[in-house]
């Protein structure tokens, strides 16, 4: 089956039964879900490796995590600005236009990411101090973030090619590459984080070489694995993809005004949204930092632990973007509406089950992530608070993917800003003064619930179908 066979069926006017629609959602979602879960499992292992270095090492990564999300959000917005256009072109059967958009996006994305990476590297040396952290965390946090900044162009190309393949209808290949990345990440971290040491395995003792880079090694390992993923996804898209391959095609690599204009219309609201959301995360970190190293580490580990619950939602969200985008391109608003609700409720169901399971197993998860009993206890306490909001969090994640597929990014961005700045930060600041870290997570759970309700209302009103 070719990558765009579903899009061809949409254009033919075919009506799908509920079972057929569910099968399409499952077929497109499952690779993304498996890739996200495998990625999170590897992040668990990464966190455990760093956790073995002590609470301070984990806290130094948690300190700059929100800043890496900020820049990552900008990269994701850039990729979405071009890849949603490819989904629409694929749905309309305009394969040559899809190839042209892909070619132009490579030049534009690389140019922008070089600029963003330069800015990130310059601010990296001052970031921990700006965040008000303990000076003991500054060196590790700066090293971690600086390496991240150097690899921003690599991350941009990776993200762009992965999104392009997904929006063209190929969910399987990006998930395979993501799983390989995660495996490489663990291997690289194993040798880069720890120094040369003796290990015992199956009764045998051997000398294991290591670079002993500590926290910096964790980021370097992740960045090198993403370099491998970027190369694999770029080569596949360039030479193998039915929709995107450029081998033998001629054309201008410089972006055309129409393509840039549409990319800005889709991506700019996302970029502003992500900037404001991640700025809010930075403010959250600033609120948490004075609570101490244990609180920072517990917050970081709780975010990591929770991620296995919501990452399936992001896998379904990617499928939703593809299905809605191709339905819009095929001029099938009936399918766009149907797929949007089906994917949203699928995400709610899966993430609710994951939240219930995590509620009971999280003590064992934290025991795996860190040997620090104080961090374990506080992490379990705050994570269980947030798990109550997971169903509505799922609604916001998947609905965002649906709306993005239709090119509706401005209003969702505004809804996110109203929610996180008006609820999470305001309530979090007030509650953390008296309740500490649990107060911040109560605010987070409240905000996620509000956000989910707002997105369900947006989906129900269907203005995104009329634009």
C-alpha positions as CSV (number, residue, x, y, z in Angstrom):
1,X,0.0,0.0,0.0
2,X,1.4,3.4,-1.0
3,X,1.8,6.2,1.5
4,X,-1.0,8.2,0.0
5,X,-3.6,5.4,-0.7
6,X,-5.9,6.6,2.0
7,X,-5.8,10.1,0.5
8,X,-6.7,8.6,-2.9
9,X,-9.7,6.8,-1.4
10,X,-10.8,10.1,0.3
11,X,-10.7,11.9,-3.1
12,X,-12.8,9.1,-4.6
13,X,-15.7,10.0,-2.3
14,X,-15.7,6.7,-0.6
15,X,-17.8,6.4,2.6
16,X,-16.2,4.5,5.5
17,X,-17.9,2.5,8.2
18,X,-17.1,3.2,11.8
19,X,-15.0,0.0,12.0
20,X,-13.0,1.0,8.9
21,X,-12.4,4.5,10.3
22,X,-11.2,3.0,13.6
23,X,-8.9,0.7,11.6
24,X,-7.4,3.6,9.8
25,X,-6.9,5.5,13.0
26,X,-5.3,2.5,14.6
27,X,-3.0,1.8,11.6
28,X,-1.7,5.3,11.6
29,X,-1.6,5.8,15.3
30,X,0.0,2.6,16.4
31,X,3.5,3.2,14.9
32,X,3.5,6.7,16.5
33,X,2.4,5.3,19.9
34,X,5.0,2.6,19.9
35,X,7.7,5.1,18.9
36,X,6.7,7.5,21.7
37,X,6.5,4.7,24.3
38,X,9.9,3.4,23.3
39,X,11.3,6.9,23.4
40,X,10.0,7.4,26.9
41,X,11.3,4.0,28.1
42,X,14.7,5.1,26.9
43,X,14.3,8.5,28.7
44,X,13.5,6.5,31.9
45,X,16.8,4.7,31.4
46,X,18.6,8.0,30.7
47,X,17.1,9.5,33.8
48,X,18.1,6.5,35.9
49,X,21.7,6.8,34.6
50,X,21.9,10.5,35.5
51,X,20.0,9.8,38.8
52,X,22.9,7.5,39.8
53,X,25.1,10.5,39.8
54,X,23.0,12.1,42.6
55,X,20.1,14.5,43.0
56,X,22.2,17.5,42.0
57,X,22.9,16.1,38.6
58,X,19.2,15.4,38.0
59,X,18.3,18.9,39.2
60,X,20.8,20.5,36.8
61,X,19.0,18.9,33.9
62,X,15.6,19.6,35.3
63,X,16.6,23.3,35.7
64,X,17.1,23.9,32.0
65,X,14.5,21.4,30.7
66,X,11.9,24.1,30.2
67,X,14.3,26.1,28.2
68,X,15.1,23.2,25.9
69,X,11.3,22.8,25.5
70,X,11.1,26.5,24.5
71,X,13.6,26.0,21.6
72,X,12.1,22.6,20.7
73,X,8.7,24.3,20.4
74,X,10.1,26.7,17.9
75,X,11.6,23.9,15.8
76,X,8.3,22.0,15.9
77,X,6.4,25.1,14.8
78,X,8.7,25.5,11.8
79,X,8.3,21.9,10.8
80,X,4.5,22.0,11.2
81,X,4.3,25.2,9.0
82,X,5.6,23.2,6.0
83,X,4.5,19.6,6.8
84,X,0.8,20.6,7.1
85,X,1.0,22.0,3.6
86,X,2.3,18.6,2.5
87,X,-0.7,16.9,4.1
88,X,-3.0,19.2,2.2
89,X,-1.2,18.6,-1.0
90,X,-1.2,14.8,-0.5
91,X,-4.9,14.9,0.2
92,X,-5.5,16.8,-3.0
93,X,-3.3,14.4,-5.0
94,X,-0.8,17.1,-5.9
95,X,2.3,15.1,-5.4
96,X,4.6,17.4,-7.3
97,X,3.5,20.3,-5.1
98,X,4.3,18.2,-2.0
99,X,7.8,17.5,-3.3
100,X,8.3,21.2,-4.1
101,X,7.2,22.2,-0.6
102,X,9.6,19.6,0.9
103,X,12.5,20.9,-1.1
104,X,11.9,24.5,-0.2
105,X,11.4,23.6,3.5
106,X,14.8,22.1,3.8
107,X,16.6,25.3,2.9
108,X,14.3,27.6,5.0
109,X,14.4,25.3,8.1
110,X,18.2,24.9,8.1
111,X,18.7,28.7,7.7
112,X,16.3,29.5,10.6
113,X,17.7,26.8,12.9
114,X,21.3,28.0,12.5
115,X,20.1,31.4,13.7
116,X,18.1,29.9,16.6
117,X,21.0,27.7,17.6
118,X,23.4,30.6,17.7
119,X,21.1,32.6,20.0
120,X,20.6,29.6,22.3
121,X,24.3,29.0,22.6
122,X,25.0,32.6,23.5
123,X,22.4,32.6,26.3
124,X,23.4,29.2,27.6
125,X,26.2,30.4,29.9
126,X,23.9,32.8,31.7
127,X,20.7,30.7,31.9
128,X,21.1,28.9,35.2
129,X,21.9,32.2,37.0
130,X,18.9,33.8,35.3
131,X,16.7,31.0,36.6
132,X,17.8,31.6,40.2
133,X,19.4,28.2,40.8
134,X,21.9,27.2,43.4
135,X,25.4,28.0,42.0
136,X,26.4,24.4,42.6
137,X,24.1,23.5,39.6
138,X,25.4,26.1,37.2
139,X,28.3,24.3,35.5
140,X,26.4,21.1,34.7
141,X,23.3,23.0,33.6
142,X,25.3,25.2,31.3
143,X,27.2,22.3,29.7
144,X,24.0,20.4,29.1
145,X,22.2,23.3,27.5
146,X,25.2,24.4,25.4
147,X,25.5,21.0,23.8
148,X,21.8,21.1,23.1
149,X,22.1,24.4,21.4
150,X,25.0,23.2,19.1
151,X,22.8,20.5,17.8
152,X,19.6,22.6,17.1
153,X,20.1,22.5,13.3
154,X,20.3,18.7,13.5
155,X,17.2,18.6,15.6
156,X,15.4,20.8,13.1
157,X,16.1,18.6,10.1
158,X,15.2,15.5,12.0
159,X,11.9,17.1,13.1
160,X,11.1,18.4,9.7
161,X,11.7,15.1,7.9
162,X,9.8,13.0,10.5
163,X,6.8,15.4,10.2
164,X,7.0,15.4,6.5
165,X,6.9,11.6,6.3
166,X,4.0,11.4,8.8
167,X,1.9,14.1,7.0
168,X,2.5,12.3,3.7
169,X,0.9,9.2,5.2
170,X,4.0,7.2,6.3
171,X,3.8,6.7,10.0
172,X,5.8,3.4,10.1
173,X,9.2,4.6,9.0
174,X,9.5,7.6,11.4
175,X,8.5,5.3,14.3
176,X,11.2,2.8,13.3
177,X,13.8,5.6,13.1
178,X,12.7,7.0,16.5
179,X,13.0,3.6,18.1
180,X,16.6,3.2,16.7
181,X,17.4,6.7,18.0
182,X,16.4,5.7,21.5
183,X,18.5,2.5,21.4
184,X,21.5,4.6,20.2
185,X,20.8,7.1,22.9
186,X,21.2,4.5,25.7
187,X,24.3,3.1,24.1
188,X,25.9,6.5,23.8
189,X,25.0,7.5,27.3
190,X,26.4,4.3,28.7
191,X,29.8,5.2,27.4
192,X,29.7,9.0,27.7
193,X,28.1,9.6,31.1
194,X,30.3,7.3,33.3
195,X,34.0,7.0,33.6
196,X,36.0,3.9,32.8
197,X,35.0,1.4,35.5
198,X,34.8,-2.3,36.4
199,X,31.4,-3.9,35.9
200,X,30.2,-7.4,36.8
201,X,27.9,-9.3,34.5
202,X,26.9,-12.9,34.6
203,X,29.6,-13.6,37.2
204,X,32.3,-12.0,35.0
205,X,34.2,-8.8,35.9
206,X,35.4,-6.6,33.0
207,X,36.8,-3.2,32.4
208,X,34.2,-0.9,30.7
209,X,35.6,2.2,29.0
210,X,33.8,5.5,29.6
211,X,34.3,9.2,28.9
212,X,33.1,10.3,32.4
213,X,31.3,13.4,31.0
214,X,28.5,13.2,33.5
215,X,25.5,15.4,32.8
216,X,27.1,16.8,29.6
217,X,27.5,13.2,28.4
218,X,23.8,12.7,28.8
219,X,23.0,15.5,26.4
220,X,25.8,14.6,24.0
221,X,24.5,11.0,23.8
222,X,21.0,12.2,23.0
223,X,22.2,14.7,20.4
224,X,24.4,12.1,18.6
225,X,21.4,9.7,18.5
226,X,19.3,12.5,16.9
227,X,22.1,13.1,14.4
228,X,21.7,9.5,13.3
229,X,17.9,9.9,13.2
230,X,18.2,13.1,11.1
231,X,20.5,11.4,8.6
232,X,18.2,8.3,8.3
233,X,15.0,10.3,7.9
234,X,16.5,12.8,5.5
235,X,17.9,10.0,3.3
236,X,14.6,8.1,3.3
237,X,12.5,11.1,2.5
238,X,15.0,12.3,-0.2
239,X,15.4,8.9,-2.0
240,X,12.7,6.5,-0.9
241,X,9.4,8.2,0.0
242,X,6.6,7.8,-2.6
243,X,5.4,11.3,-1.9
244,X,8.5,13.3,-1.0
245,X,11.5,11.8,-2.9
246,X,13.5,14.4,-4.8
247,X,15.9,12.1,-6.7
248,X,15.9,13.3,-10.3
249,X,13.6,16.3,-9.7
250,X,14.7,19.7,-10.7
251,X,13.6,23.0,-9.2
252,X,14.5,26.0,-7.1
253,X,15.5,25.3,-3.5
254,X,14.8,28.9,-2.5
255,X,11.4,29.2,-0.8
256,X,8.6,30.7,-2.8
257,X,6.5,33.5,-1.3
258,X,3.3,31.4,-1.3
259,X,4.9,28.5,0.6
260,X,6.6,30.8,3.1
261,X,3.3,32.8,3.6
262,X,1.4,29.6,4.3
263,X,4.2,28.3,6.6
264,X,4.1,31.5,8.5
265,X,0.3,31.5,8.8
266,X,0.4,27.9,10.3
267,X,3.7,28.0,12.1
268,X,3.9,31.6,13.5
269,X,0.9,31.2,15.9
270,X,2.4,27.9,17.0
271,X,5.8,29.5,17.5
272,X,4.3,32.3,19.5
273,X,2.2,29.9,21.5
274,X,5.2,27.6,22.2
275,X,7.4,30.6,23.2
276,X,4.8,31.8,25.6
277,X,4.0,28.3,27.0
278,X,7.7,27.5,27.5
279,X,8.3,30.9,28.9
280,X,5.6,30.0,31.4
281,X,7.5,26.8,32.0
282,X,10.6,28.8,32.7
283,X,8.7,30.9,35.1
284,X,7.4,27.7,36.7
285,X,11.0,26.6,37.1
286,X,11.8,30.0,38.6
287,X,9.0,29.4,41.1
288,X,10.2,25.9,41.9
289,X,14.0,26.6,42.1
290,X,13.9,28.3,45.5
291,X,12.2,25.2,46.9
292,X,15.5,23.4,46.9
293,X,17.4,20.6,45.1
294,X,15.1,17.8,46.2
295,X,12.1,19.7,44.9
296,X,13.8,20.4,41.5
297,X,14.9,16.8,41.2
298,X,11.4,15.5,42.2
299,X,9.7,17.8,39.7
300,X,12.1,16.7,36.9
301,X,11.6,13.0,37.7
302,X,7.8,13.4,38.0
303,X,7.7,15.0,34.5
304,X,9.7,12.1,33.1
305,X,7.5,9.5,34.9
306,X,4.3,11.2,33.7
307,X,5.5,11.3,30.1
308,X,4.8,7.6,29.5
309,X,1.1,8.4,30.1
310,X,0.8,11.3,27.6
311,X,3.2,10.3,24.9
312,X,0.7,7.9,23.3
313,X,-1.6,10.9,23.0
314,X,1.1,12.6,20.9
315,X,1.3,9.5,18.7
316,X,-2.4,9.7,18.1
317,X,-2.2,13.5,17.6
318,X,0.3,13.0,14.8
319,X,-2.1,10.6,13.1
320,X,-4.9,13.1,13.7
321,X,-2.9,15.8,11.9
322,X,-2.4,13.6,8.9
323,X,-6.0,12.4,8.7
324,X,-7.6,15.7,9.1
325,X,-5.0,17.5,6.9
326,X,-5.5,15.0,4.1
327,X,-9.3,15.1,4.5
328,X,-9.2,18.9,4.2
329,X,-7.0,18.6,1.1
330,X,-9.4,16.1,-0.4
331,X,-12.3,18.5,0.3
332,X,-13.9,15.9,2.6
333,X,-15.0,17.9,5.7
334,X,-17.3,15.1,6.7
335,X,-14.2,12.9,7.2
336,X,-12.3,15.6,8.9
337,X,-15.0,16.0,11.4
338,X,-15.4,12.3,12.0
339,X,-11.7,11.6,12.3
340,X,-11.2,14.5,14.7
341,X,-13.7,13.1,17.2
342,X,-12.6,9.5,16.8
343,X,-8.9,10.3,17.4
344,X,-9.7,12.5,20.3
345,X,-11.8,9.9,22.2
346,X,-9.2,7.2,21.4
347,X,-6.6,9.4,23.0
348,X,-8.7,10.0,26.0
349,X,-9.4,6.3,26.5
350,X,-5.7,5.3,26.1
351,X,-4.3,8.0,28.3
352,X,-6.9,7.4,31.0
353,X,-5.9,3.7,31.2
354,X,-2.2,4.7,31.4
355,X,-3.0,7.2,34.2
356,X,-4.8,4.5,36.3
357,X,-1.8,2.1,35.8
358,X,0.7,4.8,36.7
359,X,-1.1,5.8,39.8
360,X,-0.4,2.3,41.3
361,X,3.1,1.6,39.8
362,X,4.7,5.1,40.2
363,X,6.4,4.2,43.5
364,X,8.3,1.5,41.7
365,X,9.0,3.9,38.8
366,X,10.6,6.5,41.1
367,X,12.6,3.7,42.8
368,X,14.0,2.9,39.4
369,X,14.7,6.5,38.5
370,X,16.5,7.6,41.6
371,X,18.0,6.1,44.8
372,X,17.2,9.3,46.8
373,X,14.3,8.4,49.2
374,X,13.3,12.0,49.7
375,X,13.0,12.6,45.9
376,X,11.1,9.4,45.5
377,X,8.5,10.3,48.1
378,X,7.9,13.8,46.9
379,X,7.8,12.7,43.2
380,X,5.1,10.1,43.9
381,X,3.0,12.6,45.8
382,X,3.0,15.3,43.1
383,X,2.6,12.9,40.2
384,X,-0.5,11.3,41.7
385,X,-2.1,14.8,41.9
386,X,-1.5,15.4,38.2
387,X,-2.7,12.0,37.0
388,X,-6.3,13.0,37.9
389,X,-6.2,15.5,35.0
390,X,-4.9,13.0,32.4
391,X,-8.2,12.4,30.4
392,X,-8.7,16.1,29.8
393,X,-5.0,16.5,29.0
394,X,-5.5,13.9,26.4
395,X,-8.3,15.9,24.9
396,X,-6.1,18.9,24.5
397,X,-3.2,17.0,23.0
398,X,-5.2,15.2,20.3
399,X,-7.5,18.1,19.6
400,X,-4.5,20.2,18.9
401,X,-3.3,17.7,16.3
402,X,-6.8,17.8,14.7
403,X,-6.9,21.5,14.5
404,X,-3.4,21.7,13.2
405,X,-4.2,19.4,10.4
406,X,-6.9,21.9,9.3
407,X,-4.4,24.8,9.6
408,X,-6.2,26.2,12.7
409,X,-3.3,27.2,14.9
410,X,-4.1,30.8,16.0
411,X,-7.1,30.2,18.2
412,X,-5.6,27.1,19.9
413,X,-2.5,29.1,20.6
414,X,-4.6,31.7,22.4
415,X,-6.5,29.1,24.3
416,X,-3.2,27.6,25.5
417,X,-1.9,31.0,26.6
418,X,-5.1,31.9,28.5
419,X,-5.0,28.5,30.3
420,X,-1.4,28.3,31.3
421,X,-0.8,32.0,32.1
422,X,-4.2,32.6,33.6
423,X,-4.5,29.4,35.6
424,X,-1.3,27.5,36.1
425,X,1.2,30.3,36.9
426,X,-1.3,32.4,38.9
427,X,-2.5,29.5,41.0
428,X,0.9,27.8,41.1
429,X,2.6,30.9,42.5
430,X,0.0,31.2,45.2
431,X,-0.2,27.6,46.3
432,X,3.6,26.9,46.1
433,X,4.2,29.6,48.8
434,X,2.3,27.5,51.4
435,X,2.2,24.0,50.0
436,X,5.6,23.8,48.2
437,X,5.9,21.6,45.1
438,X,2.5,19.8,45.6
439,X,0.9,23.2,45.3
440,X,2.5,23.7,41.9
441,X,1.3,20.4,40.7
442,X,-2.3,21.1,41.9
443,X,-2.2,24.2,39.8
444,X,-0.8,22.1,36.9
445,X,-3.7,19.6,37.2
446,X,-6.2,22.4,37.4
447,X,-4.8,24.1,34.3
448,X,-4.7,20.9,32.2
449,X,-8.4,20.3,33.0
450,X,-9.3,23.8,31.9
451,X,-7.3,23.4,28.8
452,X,-8.9,20.2,27.8
453,X,-12.4,21.6,28.2
454,X,-11.5,24.7,26.1
455,X,-10.2,22.5,23.3
456,X,-13.3,20.2,23.3
457,X,-15.4,23.3,23.0
458,X,-13.3,24.6,20.0
459,X,-13.6,21.2,18.3
460,X,-17.4,21.1,18.9
461,X,-18.0,24.6,17.5
462,X,-16.4,23.6,14.2
463,X,-15.2,27.0,13.2
464,X,-11.9,25.4,12.1
465,X,-13.9,23.6,9.4
466,X,-15.2,26.8,8.0
467,X,-12.0,28.8,7.7
